[in-house]
Amino acid sequence: MRTEFLAIGLLGLGLAGCDGREQAPAPRATPSETPTSIIREGFEEPVNEAIPLSPLDMRIGFPDGGEDLSETATADLETLMKSPQVREGGPIILRSHTDAGGSDEVNLRASRARGEVVRDWLVERGIAEERVQLIVFGEQNPIEPNALPDGTPNEAGRAINRRVEIHVGVEAPRDPSLAEEIEGETEADTEAADALDGPAGGPDSRQTS
């Protein structure tokens, strides 16, 4: 009797678990056909503006003295020629310096010669000569002491002081000011008047025999 009740109970559970209907599988999530943008509507991406050029400064050394460009100096000048500042066509200023090893006259001569070597190198490679301005300082502006505290020559410092400093500007050419225009017109008028008057003193100044 107990066995019959157990069989009936198991049968009831089977019928309850299988009521004659198949259970449908759970729906699968399907990817969206159109990708969703993570950028908010109305948001504009930042525009990278061109950064303006800054002036370029370079030092050309003459540590061994003399007026010849070393391999290092030549390599530095070649790098300078490739710079965007030079390609922009701005003014180039050369400031030429020496050590204090000679007289003022000798140092000025040496300073000028070194500046002219750098200028000529640039001009030979296509730089317009009117772009280059040479300023000669001689021994006036050392960046290292020319002598040690005991008064003996500071050879390392003097080698550094023998240099040409190059400044390449990036400012655009400016229009002449009103005063410059008036000055230019005045000079032109004076030259025209001198041409009409002929040699100084005029014909009345000629002596007769």
Backbone as CSV, one residue per row, in Angstrom:
resi,resn,N_x,N_y,N_z,CA_x,CA_y,CA_z,C_x,C_y,C_z
1,MET,0.839,-1.209,0.000,0.000,0.000,0.000,0.863,1.244,0.000
2,ARG,1.882,1.236,0.788,2.797,2.384,0.846,3.518,2.531,-0.469
3,THR,3.766,1.407,-1.128,4.464,1.459,-2.425,3.583,2.080,-3.475
4,GLU,2.281,1.815,-3.440,1.352,2.382,-4.419,1.283,3.900,-4.263
5,PHE,1.191,4.391,-2.999,1.151,5.857,-2.781,2.399,6.532,-3.312
6,LEU,3.569,5.889,-3.164,4.837,6.482,-3.641,4.845,6.551,-5.147
7,ALA,4.343,5.516,-5.815,4.307,5.506,-7.280,3.384,6.588,-7.794
8,ILE,2.205,6.754,-7.130,1.241,7.777,-7.556,1.837,9.169,-7.381
9,GLY,2.610,9.377,-6.278,3.221,10.694,-6.021,4.252,11.050,-7.065
10,LEU,5.096,10.109,-7.455,6.111,10.361,-8.482,5.473,10.661,-9.820
11,LEU,4.376,9.953,-10.124,3.673,10.190,-11.374,3.091,11.586,-11.410
12,GLY,2.563,12.033,-10.276,2.007,13.390,-10.221,3.058,14.451,-10.427
13,LEU,4.222,14.210,-9.858,5.303,15.198,-10.048,5.743,15.246,-11.500
14,GLY,5.809,14.118,-12.158,6.202,14.087,-13.569,5.222,14.820,-14.443
15,LEU,3.932,14.644,-14.147,2.917,15.339,-14.934,2.965,16.832,-14.705
16,ALA,3.269,17.233,-13.457,3.339,18.669,-13.168,4.504,19.305,-13.881
17,GLY,5.653,18.544,-13.967,6.834,19.111,-14.638,6.710,19.084,-16.133
18,CYS,5.890,18.229,-16.657,5.732,18.138,-18.121,4.270,18.224,-18.412
19,ASP,3.749,19.426,-18.610,2.319,19.644,-18.795,1.927,19.567,-20.247
20,GLY,2.800,18.977,-21.076,2.430,18.817,-22.484,2.857,19.969,-23.349
21,ARG,3.406,21.057,-22.776,3.850,22.221,-23.551,5.354,22.351,-23.471
22,GLU,6.006,22.600,-24.681,7.451,22.799,-24.694,7.775,24.239,-24.312
23,GLN,8.755,24.422,-23.450,9.149,25.767,-23.037,10.060,26.388,-24.093
24,ALA,9.678,27.582,-24.523,10.465,28.279,-25.563,11.792,28.757,-24.974
25,PRO,12.869,28.670,-25.782,14.165,29.168,-25.273,14.138,30.674,-25.065
26,ALA,14.963,31.148,-24.143,15.019,32.585,-23.846,15.546,33.337,-25.068
27,PRO,14.943,34.478,-25.419,15.406,35.236,-26.603,16.825,35.739,-26.428
28,ARG,17.601,35.650,-27.529,18.977,36.145,-27.505,19.032,37.618,-27.899
29,ALA,19.968,38.309,-27.277,20.145,39.729,-27.608,20.873,39.829,-28.940
30,THR,20.303,40.573,-29.871,20.915,40.763,-31.193,21.585,42.121,-31.245
31,PRO,22.788,42.191,-31.862,23.475,43.495,-31.939,22.706,44.474,-32.785
32,SER,22.776,45.713,-32.417,22.089,46.766,-33.157,22.735,46.938,-34.519
33,GLU,21.932,47.083,-35.564,22.460,47.263,-36.910,23.182,48.602,-37.050
34,THR,22.727,49.613,-36.371,23.339,50.942,-36.459,24.149,51.207,-35.198
35,PRO,25.521,51.393,-35.330,26.321,51.653,-34.116,25.944,52.974,-33.477
36,THR,25.947,52.954,-32.187,25.588,54.151,-31.433,26.821,55.000,-31.195
37,SER,26.802,56.290,-31.558,27.940,57.180,-31.375,28.077,57.559,-29.905
38,ILE,29.341,57.598,-29.448,29.575,58.003,-28.067,29.792,59.510,-27.962
39,ILE,29.807,60.204,-29.120,29.994,61.655,-29.118,28.636,62.329,-29.001
40,ARG,28.522,63.220,-28.078,27.257,63.910,-27.873,26.936,64.798,-29.067
41,GLU,25.649,64.864,-29.393,25.228,65.743,-30.479,25.501,67.191,-30.112
42,GLY,25.968,67.948,-31.083,26.274,69.352,-30.842,27.666,69.589,-30.310
43,PHE,28.418,68.519,-30.062,29.790,68.671,-29.551,30.747,68.747,-30.730
44,GLU,31.546,69.809,-30.817,32.494,70.004,-31.906,33.891,69.612,-31.443
45,GLU,34.565,68.851,-32.280,35.930,68.467,-31.953,36.834,69.690,-32.017
46,PRO,37.800,69.810,-31.087,38.684,70.984,-31.082,39.545,71.025,-32.340
47,VAL,39.772,72.223,-32.846,40.606,72.432,-34.027,41.999,72.828,-33.568
48,ASN,43.004,72.101,-34.066,44.386,72.409,-33.700,44.875,73.601,-34.518
49,GLU,45.059,74.737,-33.852,45.544,75.920,-34.536,47.066,75.878,-34.644
50,ALA,47.564,76.439,-35.727,49.007,76.457,-35.951,49.685,77.313,-34.889
51,ILE,50.743,76.773,-34.311,51.496,77.503,-33.290,52.458,78.452,-33.986
52,PRO,52.416,79.740,-33.676,53.316,80.685,-34.345,54.774,80.387,-34.038
53,LEU,55.620,80.663,-35.017,57.051,80.423,-34.849,57.649,81.410,-33.851
54,SER,58.632,80.940,-33.128,59.412,81.800,-32.254,60.746,82.095,-32.911
55,PRO,61.369,83.216,-32.580,62.698,83.500,-33.135,63.682,82.391,-32.793
56,LEU,64.667,82.230,-33.653,65.668,81.179,-33.480,67.017,81.805,-33.149
57,ASP,67.678,81.275,-32.129,69.004,81.739,-31.740,69.987,80.574,-31.782
58,MET,71.168,80.833,-32.327,72.199,79.805,-32.451,73.561,80.445,-32.257
59,ARG,74.487,79.671,-31.712,75.845,80.165,-31.490,76.825,79.358,-32.331
60,ILE,77.619,80.059,-33.122,78.663,79.433,-33.918,79.997,79.742,-33.246
61,GLY,80.702,78.701,-32.822,81.928,78.897,-32.070,83.183,78.860,-32.926
62,PHE,84.173,79.596,-32.467,85.520,79.582,-33.044,86.507,79.291,-31.911
63,PRO,86.376,78.141,-31.255,87.160,77.880,-30.039,88.662,77.828,-30.279
64,ASP,89.081,77.470,-31.491,90.509,77.348,-31.774,91.114,78.647,-32.297
65,GLY,90.321,79.715,-32.342,90.813,80.966,-32.906,90.763,80.928,-34.422
66,GLY,91.271,81.967,-35.049,91.239,82.010,-36.505,89.870,82.364,-37.035
67,GLU,89.721,82.195,-38.351,88.491,82.620,-39.016,87.812,81.484,-39.780
68,ASP,88.343,80.263,-39.652,87.790,79.141,-40.401,86.659,78.475,-39.624
69,LEU,85.651,78.035,-40.361,84.549,77.309,-39.750,84.961,75.867,-39.486
70,SER,84.723,75.401,-38.276,85.013,74.013,-37.936,83.906,73.107,-38.485
71,GLU,84.119,71.808,-38.397,83.090,70.863,-38.835,81.817,71.030,-38.011
72,THR,81.993,71.263,-36.727,80.820,71.471,-35.867,80.067,72.727,-36.260
73,ALA,80.805,73.819,-36.532,80.160,75.070,-36.925,79.422,74.905,-38.248
74,THR,80.030,74.201,-39.197,79.382,73.980,-40.485,78.113,73.149,-40.326
75,ALA,78.173,72.116,-39.487,76.980,71.293,-39.249,75.864,72.117,-38.613
76,ASP,76.227,73.008,-37.681,75.216,73.863,-37.057,74.587,74.803,-38.084
77,LEU,75.382,75.339,-38.978,74.850,76.235,-40.010,73.934,75.480,-40.971
78,GLU,74.283,74.256,-41.289,73.413,73.460,-42.158,72.074,73.180,-41.480
79,THR,72.105,72.939,-40.177,70.853,72.776,-39.435,70.045,74.067,-39.455
80,LEU,70.732,75.188,-39.310,70.060,76.487,-39.356,69.342,76.689,-40.689
81,MET,69.984,76.311,-41.778,69.393,76.507,-43.102,68.103,75.716,-43.273
82,LYS,67.947,74.605,-42.558,66.750,73.772,-42.675,65.622,74.222,-41.757
83,SER,65.872,75.213,-40.943,64.875,75.630,-39.954,63.727,76.390,-40.625
84,PRO,62.508,76.270,-40.084,61.384,77.031,-40.641,61.557,78.532,-40.486
85,GLN,62.301,78.958,-39.468,62.520,80.396,-39.279,63.282,80.987,-40.464
86,VAL,64.297,80.281,-40.936,65.047,80.766,-42.086,64.168,80.739,-43.337
87,ARG,63.369,79.688,-43.495,62.508,79.584,-44.676,61.443,80.673,-44.692
88,GLU,61.058,81.181,-43.507,60.050,82.238,-43.459,60.563,83.552,-44.031
89,GLY,61.871,83.725,-44.118,62.431,84.931,-44.735,62.613,86.101,-43.802
90,GLY,62.627,85.856,-42.487,62.805,86.946,-41.541,64.239,87.455,-41.513
91,PRO,64.474,88.563,-40.812,65.819,89.143,-40.748,66.767,88.261,-39.948
92,ILE,68.039,88.287,-40.337,69.082,87.519,-39.659,70.121,88.494,-39.122
93,ILE,70.363,88.438,-37.822,71.338,89.331,-37.188,72.512,88.492,-36.697
94,LEU,73.711,88.879,-37.087,74.931,88.231,-36.630,75.630,89.155,-35.642
95,ARG,75.882,88.658,-34.450,76.619,89.409,-33.428,77.948,88.695,-33.195
96,SER,79.014,89.347,-33.591,80.319,88.705,-33.595,81.153,89.154,-32.400
97,HIS,81.812,88.181,-31.736,82.548,88.449,-30.502,83.921,87.774,-30.532
98,THR,84.824,88.307,-29.731,86.139,87.688,-29.532,86.438,87.606,-28.042
99,ASP,87.598,87.035,-27.736,88.068,87.065,-26.356,88.850,88.358,-26.129
100,ALA,89.510,88.447,-24.988,90.253,89.666,-24.649,91.753,89.462,-24.817
101,GLY,92.135,88.589,-25.746,93.538,88.264,-25.876,94.366,89.263,-26.648
102,GLY,93.781,90.258,-27.284,94.543,91.227,-28.068,94.078,92.633,-27.782
103,SER,94.584,93.577,-28.582,94.152,94.968,-28.435,92.736,95.135,-28.955
104,ASP,92.141,96.266,-28.633,90.780,96.523,-29.105,90.713,96.479,-30.624
105,GLU,91.698,97.065,-31.295,91.692,97.106,-32.751,91.806,95.705,-33.343
106,VAL,92.716,94.911,-32.778,92.892,93.538,-33.272,91.627,92.712,-33.036
107,ASN,91.028,92.870,-31.878,89.827,92.091,-31.573,88.648,92.492,-32.447
108,LEU,88.538,93.767,-32.750,87.461,94.194,-33.639,87.658,93.629,-35.037
109,ARG,88.917,93.590,-35.496,89.196,93.041,-36.818,88.855,91.547,-36.870
110,ALA,89.295,90.825,-35.837,89.018,89.395,-35.789,87.518,89.132,-35.674
111,SER,86.836,89.942,-34.885,85.394,89.795,-34.710,84.670,90.004,-36.039
112,ARG,85.053,91.040,-36.763,84.426,91.312,-38.053,84.702,90.187,-39.046
113,ALA,85.936,89.701,-39.076,86.295,88.652,-40.032,85.462,87.395,-39.798
114,ARG,85.265,87.021,-38.553,84.475,85.823,-38.259,83.004,86.024,-38.625
115,GLY,82.484,87.213,-38.342,81.104,87.489,-38.733,80.919,87.454,-40.235
116,GLU,81.907,87.960,-40.977,81.817,87.951,-42.434,81.903,86.537,-42.990
117,VAL,82.672,85.672,-42.325,82.743,84.277,-42.768,81.370,83.611,-42.656
118,VAL,80.695,83.838,-41.533,79.362,83.259,-41.349,78.383,83.874,-42.350
119,ARG,78.436,85.180,-42.509,77.529,85.846,-43.464,77.741,85.310,-44.878
120,ASP,78.998,85.212,-45.307,79.279,84.752,-46.663,78.824,83.309,-46.861
121,TRP,78.977,82.490,-45.825,78.514,81.101,-45.918,77.008,81.061,-46.173
122,LEU,76.261,81.890,-45.455,74.806,81.924,-45.629,74.423,82.441,-47.016
123,VAL,75.090,83.504,-47.465,74.770,84.092,-48.766,75.082,83.108,-49.887
124,GLU,76.185,82.390,-49.780,76.545,81.412,-50.807,75.516,80.293,-50.924
125,ARG,74.722,80.089,-49.913,73.713,79.034,-49.926,72.300,79.574,-50.102
126,GLY,72.213,80.776,-50.613,70.914,81.282,-51.051,70.264,82.327,-50.182
127,ILE,70.858,82.702,-49.063,70.278,83.751,-48.226,70.562,85.107,-48.867
128,ALA,69.521,85.906,-49.026,69.706,87.239,-49.595,70.579,88.082,-48.662
129,GLU,71.565,88.742,-49.236,72.513,89.487,-48.407,71.836,90.599,-47.627
130,GLU,70.777,91.178,-48.188,70.113,92.272,-47.472,69.360,91.779,-46.230
131,ARG,69.168,90.474,-46.109,68.537,89.933,-44.901,69.501,89.897,-43.726
132,VAL,70.787,89.925,-43.986,71.780,89.677,-42.954,72.377,90.994,-42.471
133,GLN,72.334,91.197,-41.178,72.958,92.365,-40.546,74.071,91.897,-39.621
134,LEU,75.259,92.470,-39.791,76.408,92.091,-38.984,76.715,93.194,-37.977
135,ILE,76.797,92.829,-36.707,77.154,93.753,-35.629,78.432,93.230,-34.982
136,VAL,79.451,94.062,-34.932,80.762,93.661,-34.432,80.934,94.186,-33.010
137,PHE,81.250,93.309,-32.059,81.406,93.685,-30.661,82.848,93.572,-30.167
138,GLY,83.668,92.793,-30.839,85.010,92.574,-30.310,84.942,91.831,-28.997
139,GLU,85.635,92.351,-27.971,85.702,91.688,-26.668,84.682,92.238,-25.668
140,GLN,83.756,93.078,-26.116,82.895,93.825,-25.181,81.954,92.954,-24.363
141,ASN,81.447,91.868,-24.928,80.386,91.102,-24.263,80.790,89.644,-24.045
142,PRO,81.712,89.379,-23.143,82.080,87.983,-22.879,80.971,87.257,-22.137
143,ILE,80.858,85.963,-22.397,79.893,85.157,-21.641,80.602,84.315,-20.585
144,GLU,81.922,84.262,-20.658,82.735,83.603,-19.651,83.902,84.529,-19.305
145,PRO,84.453,84.446,-18.080,85.596,85.289,-17.726,86.797,84.999,-18.632
146,ASN,87.431,86.059,-19.102,88.626,85.901,-19.920,89.866,85.598,-19.088
147,ALA,89.795,85.839,-17.785,90.937,85.603,-16.897,90.471,84.905,-15.629
148,LEU,91.374,84.157,-15.038,91.102,83.483,-13.774,91.277,84.473,-12.625
149,PRO,90.819,84.126,-11.425,90.955,85.051,-10.290,92.392,85.503,-10.020
150,ASP,93.373,84.682,-10.363,94.763,85.080,-10.124,95.337,85.912,-11.264
151,GLY,94.503,86.218,-12.265,94.942,87.065,-13.360,95.474,86.326,-14.567
152,THR,95.662,85.027,-14.479,96.145,84.268,-15.624,95.005,84.042,-16.617
153,PRO,95.334,83.835,-17.895,94.277,83.662,-18.904,93.406,82.443,-18.617
154,ASN,92.131,82.628,-18.794,91.169,81.526,-18.678,90.940,80.981,-20.090
155,GLU,91.752,80.007,-20.478,91.725,79.537,-21.855,90.368,78.944,-22.235
156,ALA,89.768,78.210,-21.315,88.454,77.621,-21.606,87.405,78.713,-21.815
157,GLY,87.433,79.748,-20.959,86.490,80.846,-21.108,86.720,81.634,-22.387
158,ARG,87.977,81.861,-22.736,88.286,82.600,-23.958,87.827,81.836,-25.200
159,ALA,87.972,80.511,-25.168,87.518,79.710,-26.306,86.011,79.865,-26.523
160,ILE,85.254,79.936,-25.428,83.797,80.099,-25.540,83.446,81.502,-26.030
161,ASN,84.227,82.494,-25.636,83.932,83.873,-26.023,84.178,84.141,-27.508
162,ARG,84.961,83.316,-28.153,85.200,83.489,-29.597,84.020,82.865,-30.330
163,ARG,83.069,83.700,-30.719,81.803,83.178,-31.218,81.104,84.186,-32.111
164,VAL,80.142,83.675,-32.888,79.194,84.505,-33.630,77.802,84.038,-33.239
165,GLU,77.015,84.935,-32.686,75.654,84.600,-32.286,74.693,84.985,-33.407
166,ILE,73.836,84.038,-33.771,72.895,84.236,-34.873,71.487,84.346,-34.300
167,HIS,70.781,85.375,-34.705,69.375,85.552,-34.323,68.554,85.643,-35.600
168,VAL,67.596,84.732,-35.735,66.702,84.732,-36.897,65.332,85.183,-36.426
169,GLY,64.905,86.342,-36.872,63.605,86.864,-36.486,62.490,86.286,-37.335
170,VAL,61.275,86.389,-36.854,60.114,85.862,-37.582,59.071,86.941,-37.827
171,GLU,59.368,88.176,-37.440,58.392,89.234,-37.626,58.242,89.545,-39.110
172,ALA,56.999,89.815,-39.496,56.731,90.136,-40.894,57.243,91.532,-41.216
173,PRO,57.648,91.762,-42.458,58.095,93.110,-42.830,56.987,94.133,-42.588
174,ARG,57.336,95.240,-42.005,56.332,96.259,-41.681,56.332,97.361,-42.729
175,ASP,55.203,98.042,-42.829,55.111,99.190,-43.721,55.865,100.364,-43.110
176,PRO,56.469,101.203,-43.938,57.190,102.358,-43.389,56.245,103.309,-42.670
177,SER,56.737,103.921,-41.604,55.939,104.888,-40.869,55.810,106.179,-41.674
178,LEU,54.923,107.068,-41.224,54.718,108.336,-41.911,56.002,109.155,-41.924
179,ALA,56.728,109.154,-40.794,57.975,109.911,-40.732,59.001,109.359,-41.717
180,GLU,59.061,108.017,-41.845,59.995,107.414,-42.795,59.610,107.727,-44.225
181,GLU,58.307,107.751,-44.518,57.867,108.089,-45.869,58.232,109.534,-46.208
182,ILE,58.016,110.454,-45.254,58.346,111.861,-45.498,59.845,112.017,-45.694
183,GLU,60.646,111.309,-44.874,62.097,111.399,-45.006,62.550,110.881,-46.368
184,GLY,61.931,109.763,-46.815,62.292,109.222,-48.121,61.929,110.157,-49.249
185,GLU,60.757,110.801,-49.145,60.353,111.747,-50.176,61.274,112.959,-50.196
186,THR,61.686,113.425,-49.009,62.591,114.584,-48.937,63.932,114.264,-49.575
187,GLU,64.466,113.061,-49.290,65.733,112.676,-49.891,65.611,112.568,-51.406
188,ALA,64.496,112.033,-51.887,64.302,111.916,-53.330,64.226,113.296,-53.979
189,ASP,63.524,114.241,-53.341,63.432,115.595,-53.890,64.800,116.263,-53.925
190,THR,65.606,116.053,-52.892,66.936,116.652,-52.841,67.821,116.105,-53.942
191,GLU,67.768,114.782,-54.142,68.577,114.173,-55.196,68.146,114.684,-56.566
192,ALA,66.844,114.869,-56.785,66.366,115.374,-58.067,66.832,116.805,-58.293
193,ALA,66.786,117.629,-57.238,67.228,119.018,-57.369,68.720,119.089,-57.664
194,ASP,69.512,118.228,-57.007,70.948,118.217,-57.259,71.257,117.806,-58.686
195,ALA,70.474,116.869,-59.210,70.710,116.439,-60.586,70.421,117.559,-61.572
196,LEU,69.412,118.388,-61.298,69.082,119.498,-62.201,70.107,120.626,-62.117
197,ASP,70.659,120.880,-60.919,71.620,121.966,-60.735,72.976,121.645,-61.317
198,GLY,73.278,120.371,-61.536,74.582,120.012,-62.068,75.627,120.013,-60.979
199,PRO,76.923,120.115,-61.306,77.996,120.080,-60.304,77.853,121.193,-59.290
200,ALA,78.365,120.937,-58.093,78.274,121.929,-57.021,78.914,123.234,-57.440
201,GLY,78.250,124.346,-57.121,78.769,125.665,-57.464,78.186,126.206,-58.747
202,GLY,77.657,125.320,-59.657,77.017,125.771,-60.889,78.019,126.300,-61.886
203,PRO,77.555,126.681,-63.039,78.457,127.156,-64.095,79.181,128.419,-63.745
204,ASP,78.661,129.264,-62.847,79.295,130.550,-62.527,80.557,130.356,-61.740
205,SER,80.743,129.157,-61.154,81.902,128.939,-60.321,83.131,128.545,-61.147
206,ARG,82.964,128.312,-62.446,84.120,127.944,-63.256,85.027,129.126,-63.466
207,GLN,86.337,128.911,-63.350,87.287,129.986,-63.550,87.599,130.140,-65.046
208,THR,87.834,131.421,-65.467,88.174,131.675,-66.865,89.617,132.118,-66.941
209,SER,90.256,131.881,-68.076,91.653,132.236,-68.218,91.813,133.604,-68.836
